[in-house]
């Protein structure tokens, strides 16, 4: 009789599985899911949650259409900064807090916060979290996700706290309304390269204030250069590694190169900036180049007033974007470096692809060329569709909007708020693709071979 009761109970559980069994089945499905698909689903879940919270009546200072709430949520999670409504005027403190939390979650990456909380109690994370973290930050095999996550969260909060303290003092001197909240909001937004501002004209009112603009620049550059450098530097200083890795050296050199050359070009070529006093000219030119190359999206000079020649420079900087394992978007500086190595080696007739006197593995070149190819396809399709939905708008403004959204830059020539409903949905899709990663987004929509080559010390992470 007892055996029959046990059998009946087992049958009943199969017919009516408990919540625990359902969760175990869901977990089994997620473990088997491609990490790229998991990342896309994770960011989409953040966007939907943010959309729901921003749609609450007490989150809004004035009525905001549902589509604009979705747009703002997607822009915050993707750390883009494009806005269809003014966040500072449209949302209450609760709404601004939701936006800030979405920016923080999007900047740190899917699962990072949850994994850090798990690590504080268990000192280990599941295989699912390890694979998602490795895919989200393109980590090399010799970097443990557990160590990386701890370093990321600590470094992020330290930088944001220091940045907020400095900005608070500067905002208070400038008699900014609610200086403490503004300091916290803009510090997080800058480090996460989100570009969201509570000021209606971004930082144009502080274009000549070196303290504010340089603090924002420092936060943005630290976030955009990537957390991989932080881990790499800590390993070197602690003696666990003899020197900085190849990827870290490439990131620092390429970032510095773009900032220097870009600043010089904009300072000389842009008529409006060239007419400024020397010190202000350098500061303004540097900030605009910094905001494009780090994909932070703030501005101290009207973007719509830029000449066509400077727009071409911005197109290039926004397409390349920031660095891997950071908060910025774009193709990444290391992908560009790999492509430079490919071109140089081809023109010199070399059998091996080299950059900075190091061989670049075939897998890295495949990733770089695939990312560029997929980027160009998305760019062409999105540009075609937006030119249809936004007929009558100048070509360069639409082109700028597409590149800005796909690179999660957040700069605009002033057409974001005037986009049609279909145009806004297209931009939402572009921002999501940019945050997940151009190549990762493509993999998430297709099948993926999990076979990976073993990483070596001189591998270039893309």
C-alpha positions in Angstrom: 0.0 0.0 0.0 2.8 2.4 0.9 4.5 1.7 -2.5 1.2 2.4 -4.3 0.8 5.7 -2.4 4.4 6.8 -3.4 3.7 5.9 -7.0 0.5 7.9 -6.9 2.3 10.8 -5.4 5.0 10.7 -8.0 2.4 10.7 -10.8 0.6 13.6 -9.2 3.9 15.6 -9.0 4.5 14.9 -12.7 1.0 16.1 -13.6 1.2 19.1 -11.3 4.8 20.0 -10.8 5.7 22.1 -7.8 7.2 25.6 -8.1 10.6 24.2 -7.2 10.5 21.6 -10.0 9.4 24.3 -12.5 12.3 26.5 -11.5 14.7 23.6 -11.8 13.4 22.9 -15.3 13.7 26.6 -16.2 17.2 26.7 -14.9 18.1 23.6 -17.0 16.8 25.3 -20.1 18.7 28.5 -19.3 22.0 26.5 -18.8 21.6 25.0 -22.3 20.8 28.4 -23.8 23.4 30.1 -25.8 25.0 32.9 -23.7 24.4 35.4 -26.4 20.7 34.7 -26.4 20.7 34.8 -22.6 22.3 38.3 -22.7 19.7 39.6 -25.2 16.8 38.2 -23.1 18.3 39.6 -20.0 18.6 43.2 -21.3 15.2 43.0 -22.8 13.8 42.0 -19.4 15.5 45.0 -17.9 14.0 47.3 -20.6 10.5 45.9 -20.0 10.8 46.2 -16.3 12.0 49.8 -16.6 9.2 50.6 -19.1 6.6 49.3 -16.5 8.1 51.4 -13.7 8.3 54.6 -15.7 4.7 54.1 -16.8 3.5 54.4 -13.2 1.7 57.7 -12.6 3.9 58.7 -9.7 7.0 58.2 -11.8 6.0 61.1 -14.1 6.1 64.8 -13.4 3.9 65.4 -16.5 2.0 62.7 -18.6 4.5 60.8 -20.8 3.3 58.6 -23.7 3.9 54.9 -23.3 6.2 54.7 -26.3 8.4 57.5 -24.9 8.6 55.5 -21.6 9.8 52.5 -23.5 12.3 54.7 -25.4 13.8 56.1 -22.2 14.0 52.7 -20.6 15.8 51.2 -23.6 18.1 54.2 -23.7 19.0 53.9 -20.0 19.6 50.1 -20.0 21.7 50.4 -23.2 23.5 53.4 -21.6 22.9 55.3 -24.8 21.5 58.6 -23.7 19.2 59.4 -26.6 16.0 60.9 -25.2 12.6 61.5 -26.8 11.5 63.6 -23.8 13.5 65.7 -21.3 14.1 63.4 -18.3 14.7 66.3 -15.8 11.3 67.9 -16.7 9.2 64.8 -17.5 9.8 62.5 -14.6 9.5 62.8 -10.8 12.3 62.0 -8.4 11.1 58.4 -8.4 11.2 58.3 -12.2 14.7 59.8 -12.2 15.7 57.2 -9.6 14.4 54.4 -11.8 16.4 55.8 -14.8 19.5 55.9 -12.6 19.1 52.3 -11.5 18.6 51.2 -15.1 21.7 53.1 -16.1 23.7 51.4 -13.3 22.4 47.9 -14.2 23.1 48.5 -17.9 26.5 49.9 -17.3 27.6 47.1 -15.0 26.2 44.5 -17.3 23.6 41.7 -17.2 24.0 39.5 -14.1 27.0 41.4 -12.7 25.1 42.9 -9.7 23.3 39.6 -8.9 26.6 37.7 -9.2 28.3 40.1 -6.9 25.6 39.6 -4.2 26.0 35.8 -4.6 29.8 36.1 -4.2 29.5 38.0 -1.0 27.7 35.1 0.6 28.9 31.9 -1.2 32.3 32.9 -2.7 31.3 31.1 -5.9 28.9 31.6 -8.9 27.1 29.2 -11.1 28.3 28.1 -14.5 25.3 30.0 -16.0 26.6 33.3 -14.5 30.2 32.6 -15.4 29.3 32.0 -19.1 27.0 35.1 -19.2 29.7 37.3 -17.6 32.4 36.0 -20.0 30.2 36.6 -23.0 29.0 40.1 -21.8 32.6 41.4 -21.2 34.5 39.3 -23.8 36.8 38.0 -21.1 40.0 36.1 -22.0 40.2 32.6 -20.6 42.9 33.5 -18.1 40.6 36.0 -16.3 38.3 34.4 -13.8 34.7 35.8 -13.9 34.6 35.6 -10.1 37.6 37.9 -9.7 36.5 40.1 -12.5 33.0 40.7 -11.1 34.4 41.7 -7.7 36.8 44.1 -9.2 34.2 45.6 -11.5 31.7 46.4 -8.8 34.2 47.8 -6.4 35.9 49.9 -9.0 32.6 51.2 -10.3 31.3 52.3 -6.9 34.6 53.9 -5.9 34.8 55.9 -9.1 31.2 57.0 -8.9 31.4 57.9 -5.3 34.5 60.0 -5.8 33.0 61.6 -8.9 29.8 62.4 -7.1 31.7 64.1 -4.2 33.7 66.3 -6.6 30.6 67.2 -8.6 28.6 68.0 -5.5 31.2 70.6 -4.5 31.3 72.1 -8.0 27.5 72.1 -8.5 27.0 73.7 -5.1 29.4 76.5 -6.1 27.5 77.0 -9.3 24.2 77.0 -7.4 22.8 74.1 -9.2 19.3 73.0 -8.0 19.5 69.9 -5.8 23.3 69.6 -6.1 23.7 66.3 -4.3 21.2 64.5 -6.4 22.5 66.1 -9.6 26.0 65.1 -8.6 25.1 61.4 -7.9 23.0 61.2 -11.1 25.6 62.7 -13.4 28.5 60.8 -11.8 26.8 57.4 -12.5 25.6 58.5 -15.9 29.1 59.6 -16.9 31.0 56.5 -15.6 28.4 54.2 -17.3 28.8 56.3 -20.4 25.0 56.8 -20.5 24.9 60.5 -21.3 21.6 61.1 -19.4 21.5 64.6 -18.0 19.0 66.4 -15.8 20.0 69.6 -17.5 17.9 70.5 -20.6 21.0 71.4 -22.7 23.3 68.7 -21.3 26.5 70.5 -20.1 26.5 73.5 -22.5 26.0 75.8 -19.6 29.3 74.6 -18.1 31.3 74.6 -21.4 34.0 77.0 -19.9 34.0 75.3 -16.4 37.2 73.2 -16.4 36.4 71.5 -13.1 33.0 70.1 -14.2 33.9 69.2 -17.7 37.2 67.4 -16.7 35.5 65.5 -13.9 32.9 64.3 -16.3 35.6 63.4 -18.9 37.7 61.5 -16.3 34.7 59.4 -15.3 33.7 58.7 -18.9 37.2 57.7 -19.9 37.6 55.4 -16.9 34.3 53.7 -17.8 34.9 53.5 -21.5 38.5 52.1 -21.3 37.1 49.0 -19.7 37.2 47.0 -16.5 39.7 44.6 -18.0 42.5 47.2 -17.5 41.5 47.4 -13.8 41.9 43.7 -13.4 45.1 43.6 -15.5 46.6 46.5 -13.5 45.8 45.0 -10.2 47.3 41.6 -11.2 50.5 43.5 -12.3 50.8 45.6 -9.2 50.2 42.5 -6.9 52.9 40.5 -8.7 50.5 37.9 -10.2 51.5 39.1 -13.7 54.9 40.4 -14.9 53.4 43.3 -17.0 50.2 44.7 -18.5 48.6 42.4 -21.1 48.6 43.1 -24.8 45.0 44.1 -24.8 45.4 46.7 -22.0 48.3 48.3 -23.9 46.3 48.4 -27.1 43.3 50.0 -25.3 45.4 52.7 -23.7 47.3 53.6 -26.8 44.3 53.7 -29.1 42.2 55.7 -26.6 45.0 58.3 -26.2 45.6 58.4 -30.0 41.9 59.1 -30.8 41.6 61.8 -28.1 44.8 63.6 -29.2 44.2 63.5 -32.9 40.5 64.1 -32.7 40.9 67.1 -30.4 43.5 68.8 -32.7 41.3 68.3 -35.8 38.1 69.6 -34.1 39.9 72.5 -32.5 41.3 73.7 -35.9 38.5 72.7 -38.3 35.3 73.6 -36.5 34.6 77.3 -37.1 32.5 77.9 -34.0 35.1 76.3 -31.7 38.1 77.9 -33.4 36.6 81.3 -32.6 36.6 80.7 -28.9 39.4 81.9 -26.6 42.4 79.5 -26.7 41.8 77.8 -23.3 38.1 77.4 -23.9 38.7 76.2 -27.4 40.9 73.3 -26.3 38.5 72.3 -23.5 35.5 72.4 -25.8 37.2 70.5 -28.6 38.5 67.9 -26.2 35.1 67.4 -24.5 33.3 66.8 -27.8 35.9 64.3 -29.0 35.9 62.6 -25.6 32.1 62.3 -25.6 32.1 60.7 -29.1 35.0 58.3 -28.6 33.8 57.1 -25.2 30.2 57.0 -26.4 29.1 58.9 -23.2 26.9 61.3 -25.1 27.2 64.5 -23.1 28.0 67.8 -25.0 29.2 71.3 -24.2 28.8 72.5 -27.7 25.6 72.3 -29.9 25.9 69.2 -32.0 23.5 70.5 -34.6 25.9 73.4 -35.2 28.8 71.2 -36.2 30.2 71.5 -39.7 30.0 68.6 -42.1 33.7 68.0 -41.9 33.6 67.6 -38.2 30.6 65.4 -38.5 32.7 63.0 -40.5 35.2 62.9 -37.7 32.4 62.2 -35.2 31.0 59.4 -37.5 34.4 57.7 -37.3 34.8 58.1 -33.6 31.3 56.9 -32.8 31.6 53.8 -35.1 34.9 52.7 -33.4 33.5 53.6 -30.0 35.0 52.5 -26.6 36.9 49.5 -25.5 35.9 45.9 -24.6 34.8 44.9 -21.1 33.8 48.5 -20.5 30.6 50.6 -20.3 30.8 52.1 -23.8 29.6 50.9 -27.2 30.7 50.8 -30.8 32.9 48.3 -32.7 35.6 48.7 -30.0 39.1 50.1 -30.2 40.7 46.6 -30.2 38.6 45.5 -33.2 39.8 48.5 -35.1 43.4 47.7 -34.1 43.0 44.1 -35.4 41.6 45.5 -38.7 44.6 47.9 -39.0 46.9 44.9 -38.4 45.1 43.0 -41.2 45.4 45.8 -43.7 49.0 46.6 -42.9 50.1 42.9 -43.1 48.2 42.5 -46.3 49.8 45.5 -48.0 53.2 44.4 -46.8 52.7 40.9 -48.1 53.1 39.2 -44.7 51.8 35.7 -44.0 51.1 36.6 -40.3 48.8 39.4 -39.0 50.7 41.6 -36.6 49.9 44.7 -34.5 52.4 46.4 -32.2 54.9 43.6 -33.0 52.5 40.9 -31.8 50.7 38.2 -33.7 46.9 38.4 -33.8 45.1 35.0 -33.7 42.9 34.1 -36.5 39.8 33.9 -34.2 40.3 37.6 -33.2 40.5 38.7 -36.8 37.3 36.7 -37.6 35.5 38.4 -34.7 36.7 41.9 -35.9 35.7 41.4 -39.5 32.4 39.8 -38.6 31.6 42.7 -36.2 32.4 45.2 -38.9 30.4 43.3 -41.5 27.4 42.9 -39.3 27.6 46.6 -38.2 27.5 47.8 -41.8 24.5 45.6 -42.5 22.6 46.9 -39.5 23.7 50.5 -40.3 22.5 50.2 -43.9 19.1 48.6 -43.1 18.4 51.0 -40.2 19.4 54.0 -42.3 17.1 52.9 -45.2 14.2 52.4 -42.8 14.6 55.7 -41.0 14.9 57.6 -44.2 11.5 56.1 -45.2 9.8 56.8 -41.8 11.4 60.2 -41.3 11.1 61.5 -44.9 12.0 65.2 -45.1 14.7 65.1 -42.4 18.2 65.9 -43.7 20.3 62.9 -44.6 23.2 63.8 -42.3 20.9 64.1 -39.2 19.3 60.7 -39.8 22.7 59.2 -40.4 24.0 60.7 -37.2 21.0 59.4 -35.3 21.6 55.8 -36.6 25.3 55.7 -35.8 24.7 57.3 -32.4 22.0 54.7 -31.5 23.9 51.7 -32.8 27.1 52.8 -31.0 25.1 53.7 -27.8 26.6 57.2 -28.0 23.6 59.3 -27.3 24.6 62.4 -29.2 21.9 63.8 -31.5 21.5 66.6 -34.0 18.1 67.4 -32.5 15.7 65.0 -34.2 15.2 62.3 -31.5 12.1 63.9 -30.0 10.6 64.5 -33.5 10.9 60.9 -34.6 7.8 59.0 -35.7 6.5 56.1 -33.6 8.0 53.6 -36.0 11.2 55.6 -36.1 11.5 55.5 -32.3 11.0 51.7 -32.3 13.8 51.3 -34.9 16.1 53.4 -32.7 15.1 51.3 -29.6 16.1 48.1 -31.6 19.4 49.8 -32.5 20.2 50.8 -29.0 19.5 47.3 -27.7 21.7 45.7 -30.4 24.5 48.2 -29.5 24.4 47.4 -25.8 24.3 43.6 -26.2 27.2 44.0 -28.7 27.0 44.1 -32.5 28.4 40.6 -33.0 26.8 39.1 -29.9 23.4 40.5 -31.2 24.0 38.7 -34.5 24.9 35.5 -32.7 21.8 35.8 -30.5 19.6 35.8 -33.6 21.3 32.8 -35.1 23.0 29.6 -34.1 26.4 29.5 -32.5 29.3 27.1 -32.4 30.5 27.0 -28.8 33.9 25.7 -29.8 36.6 28.2 -28.7 40.3 28.4 -29.2 42.5 28.5 -26.2 43.5 32.1 -25.2 47.1 33.0 -25.0 48.8 35.8 -23.1 49.2 38.0 -26.1 45.7 37.5 -27.4 43.8 40.7 -28.3 40.3 40.7 -26.7 37.6 42.2 -29.0 
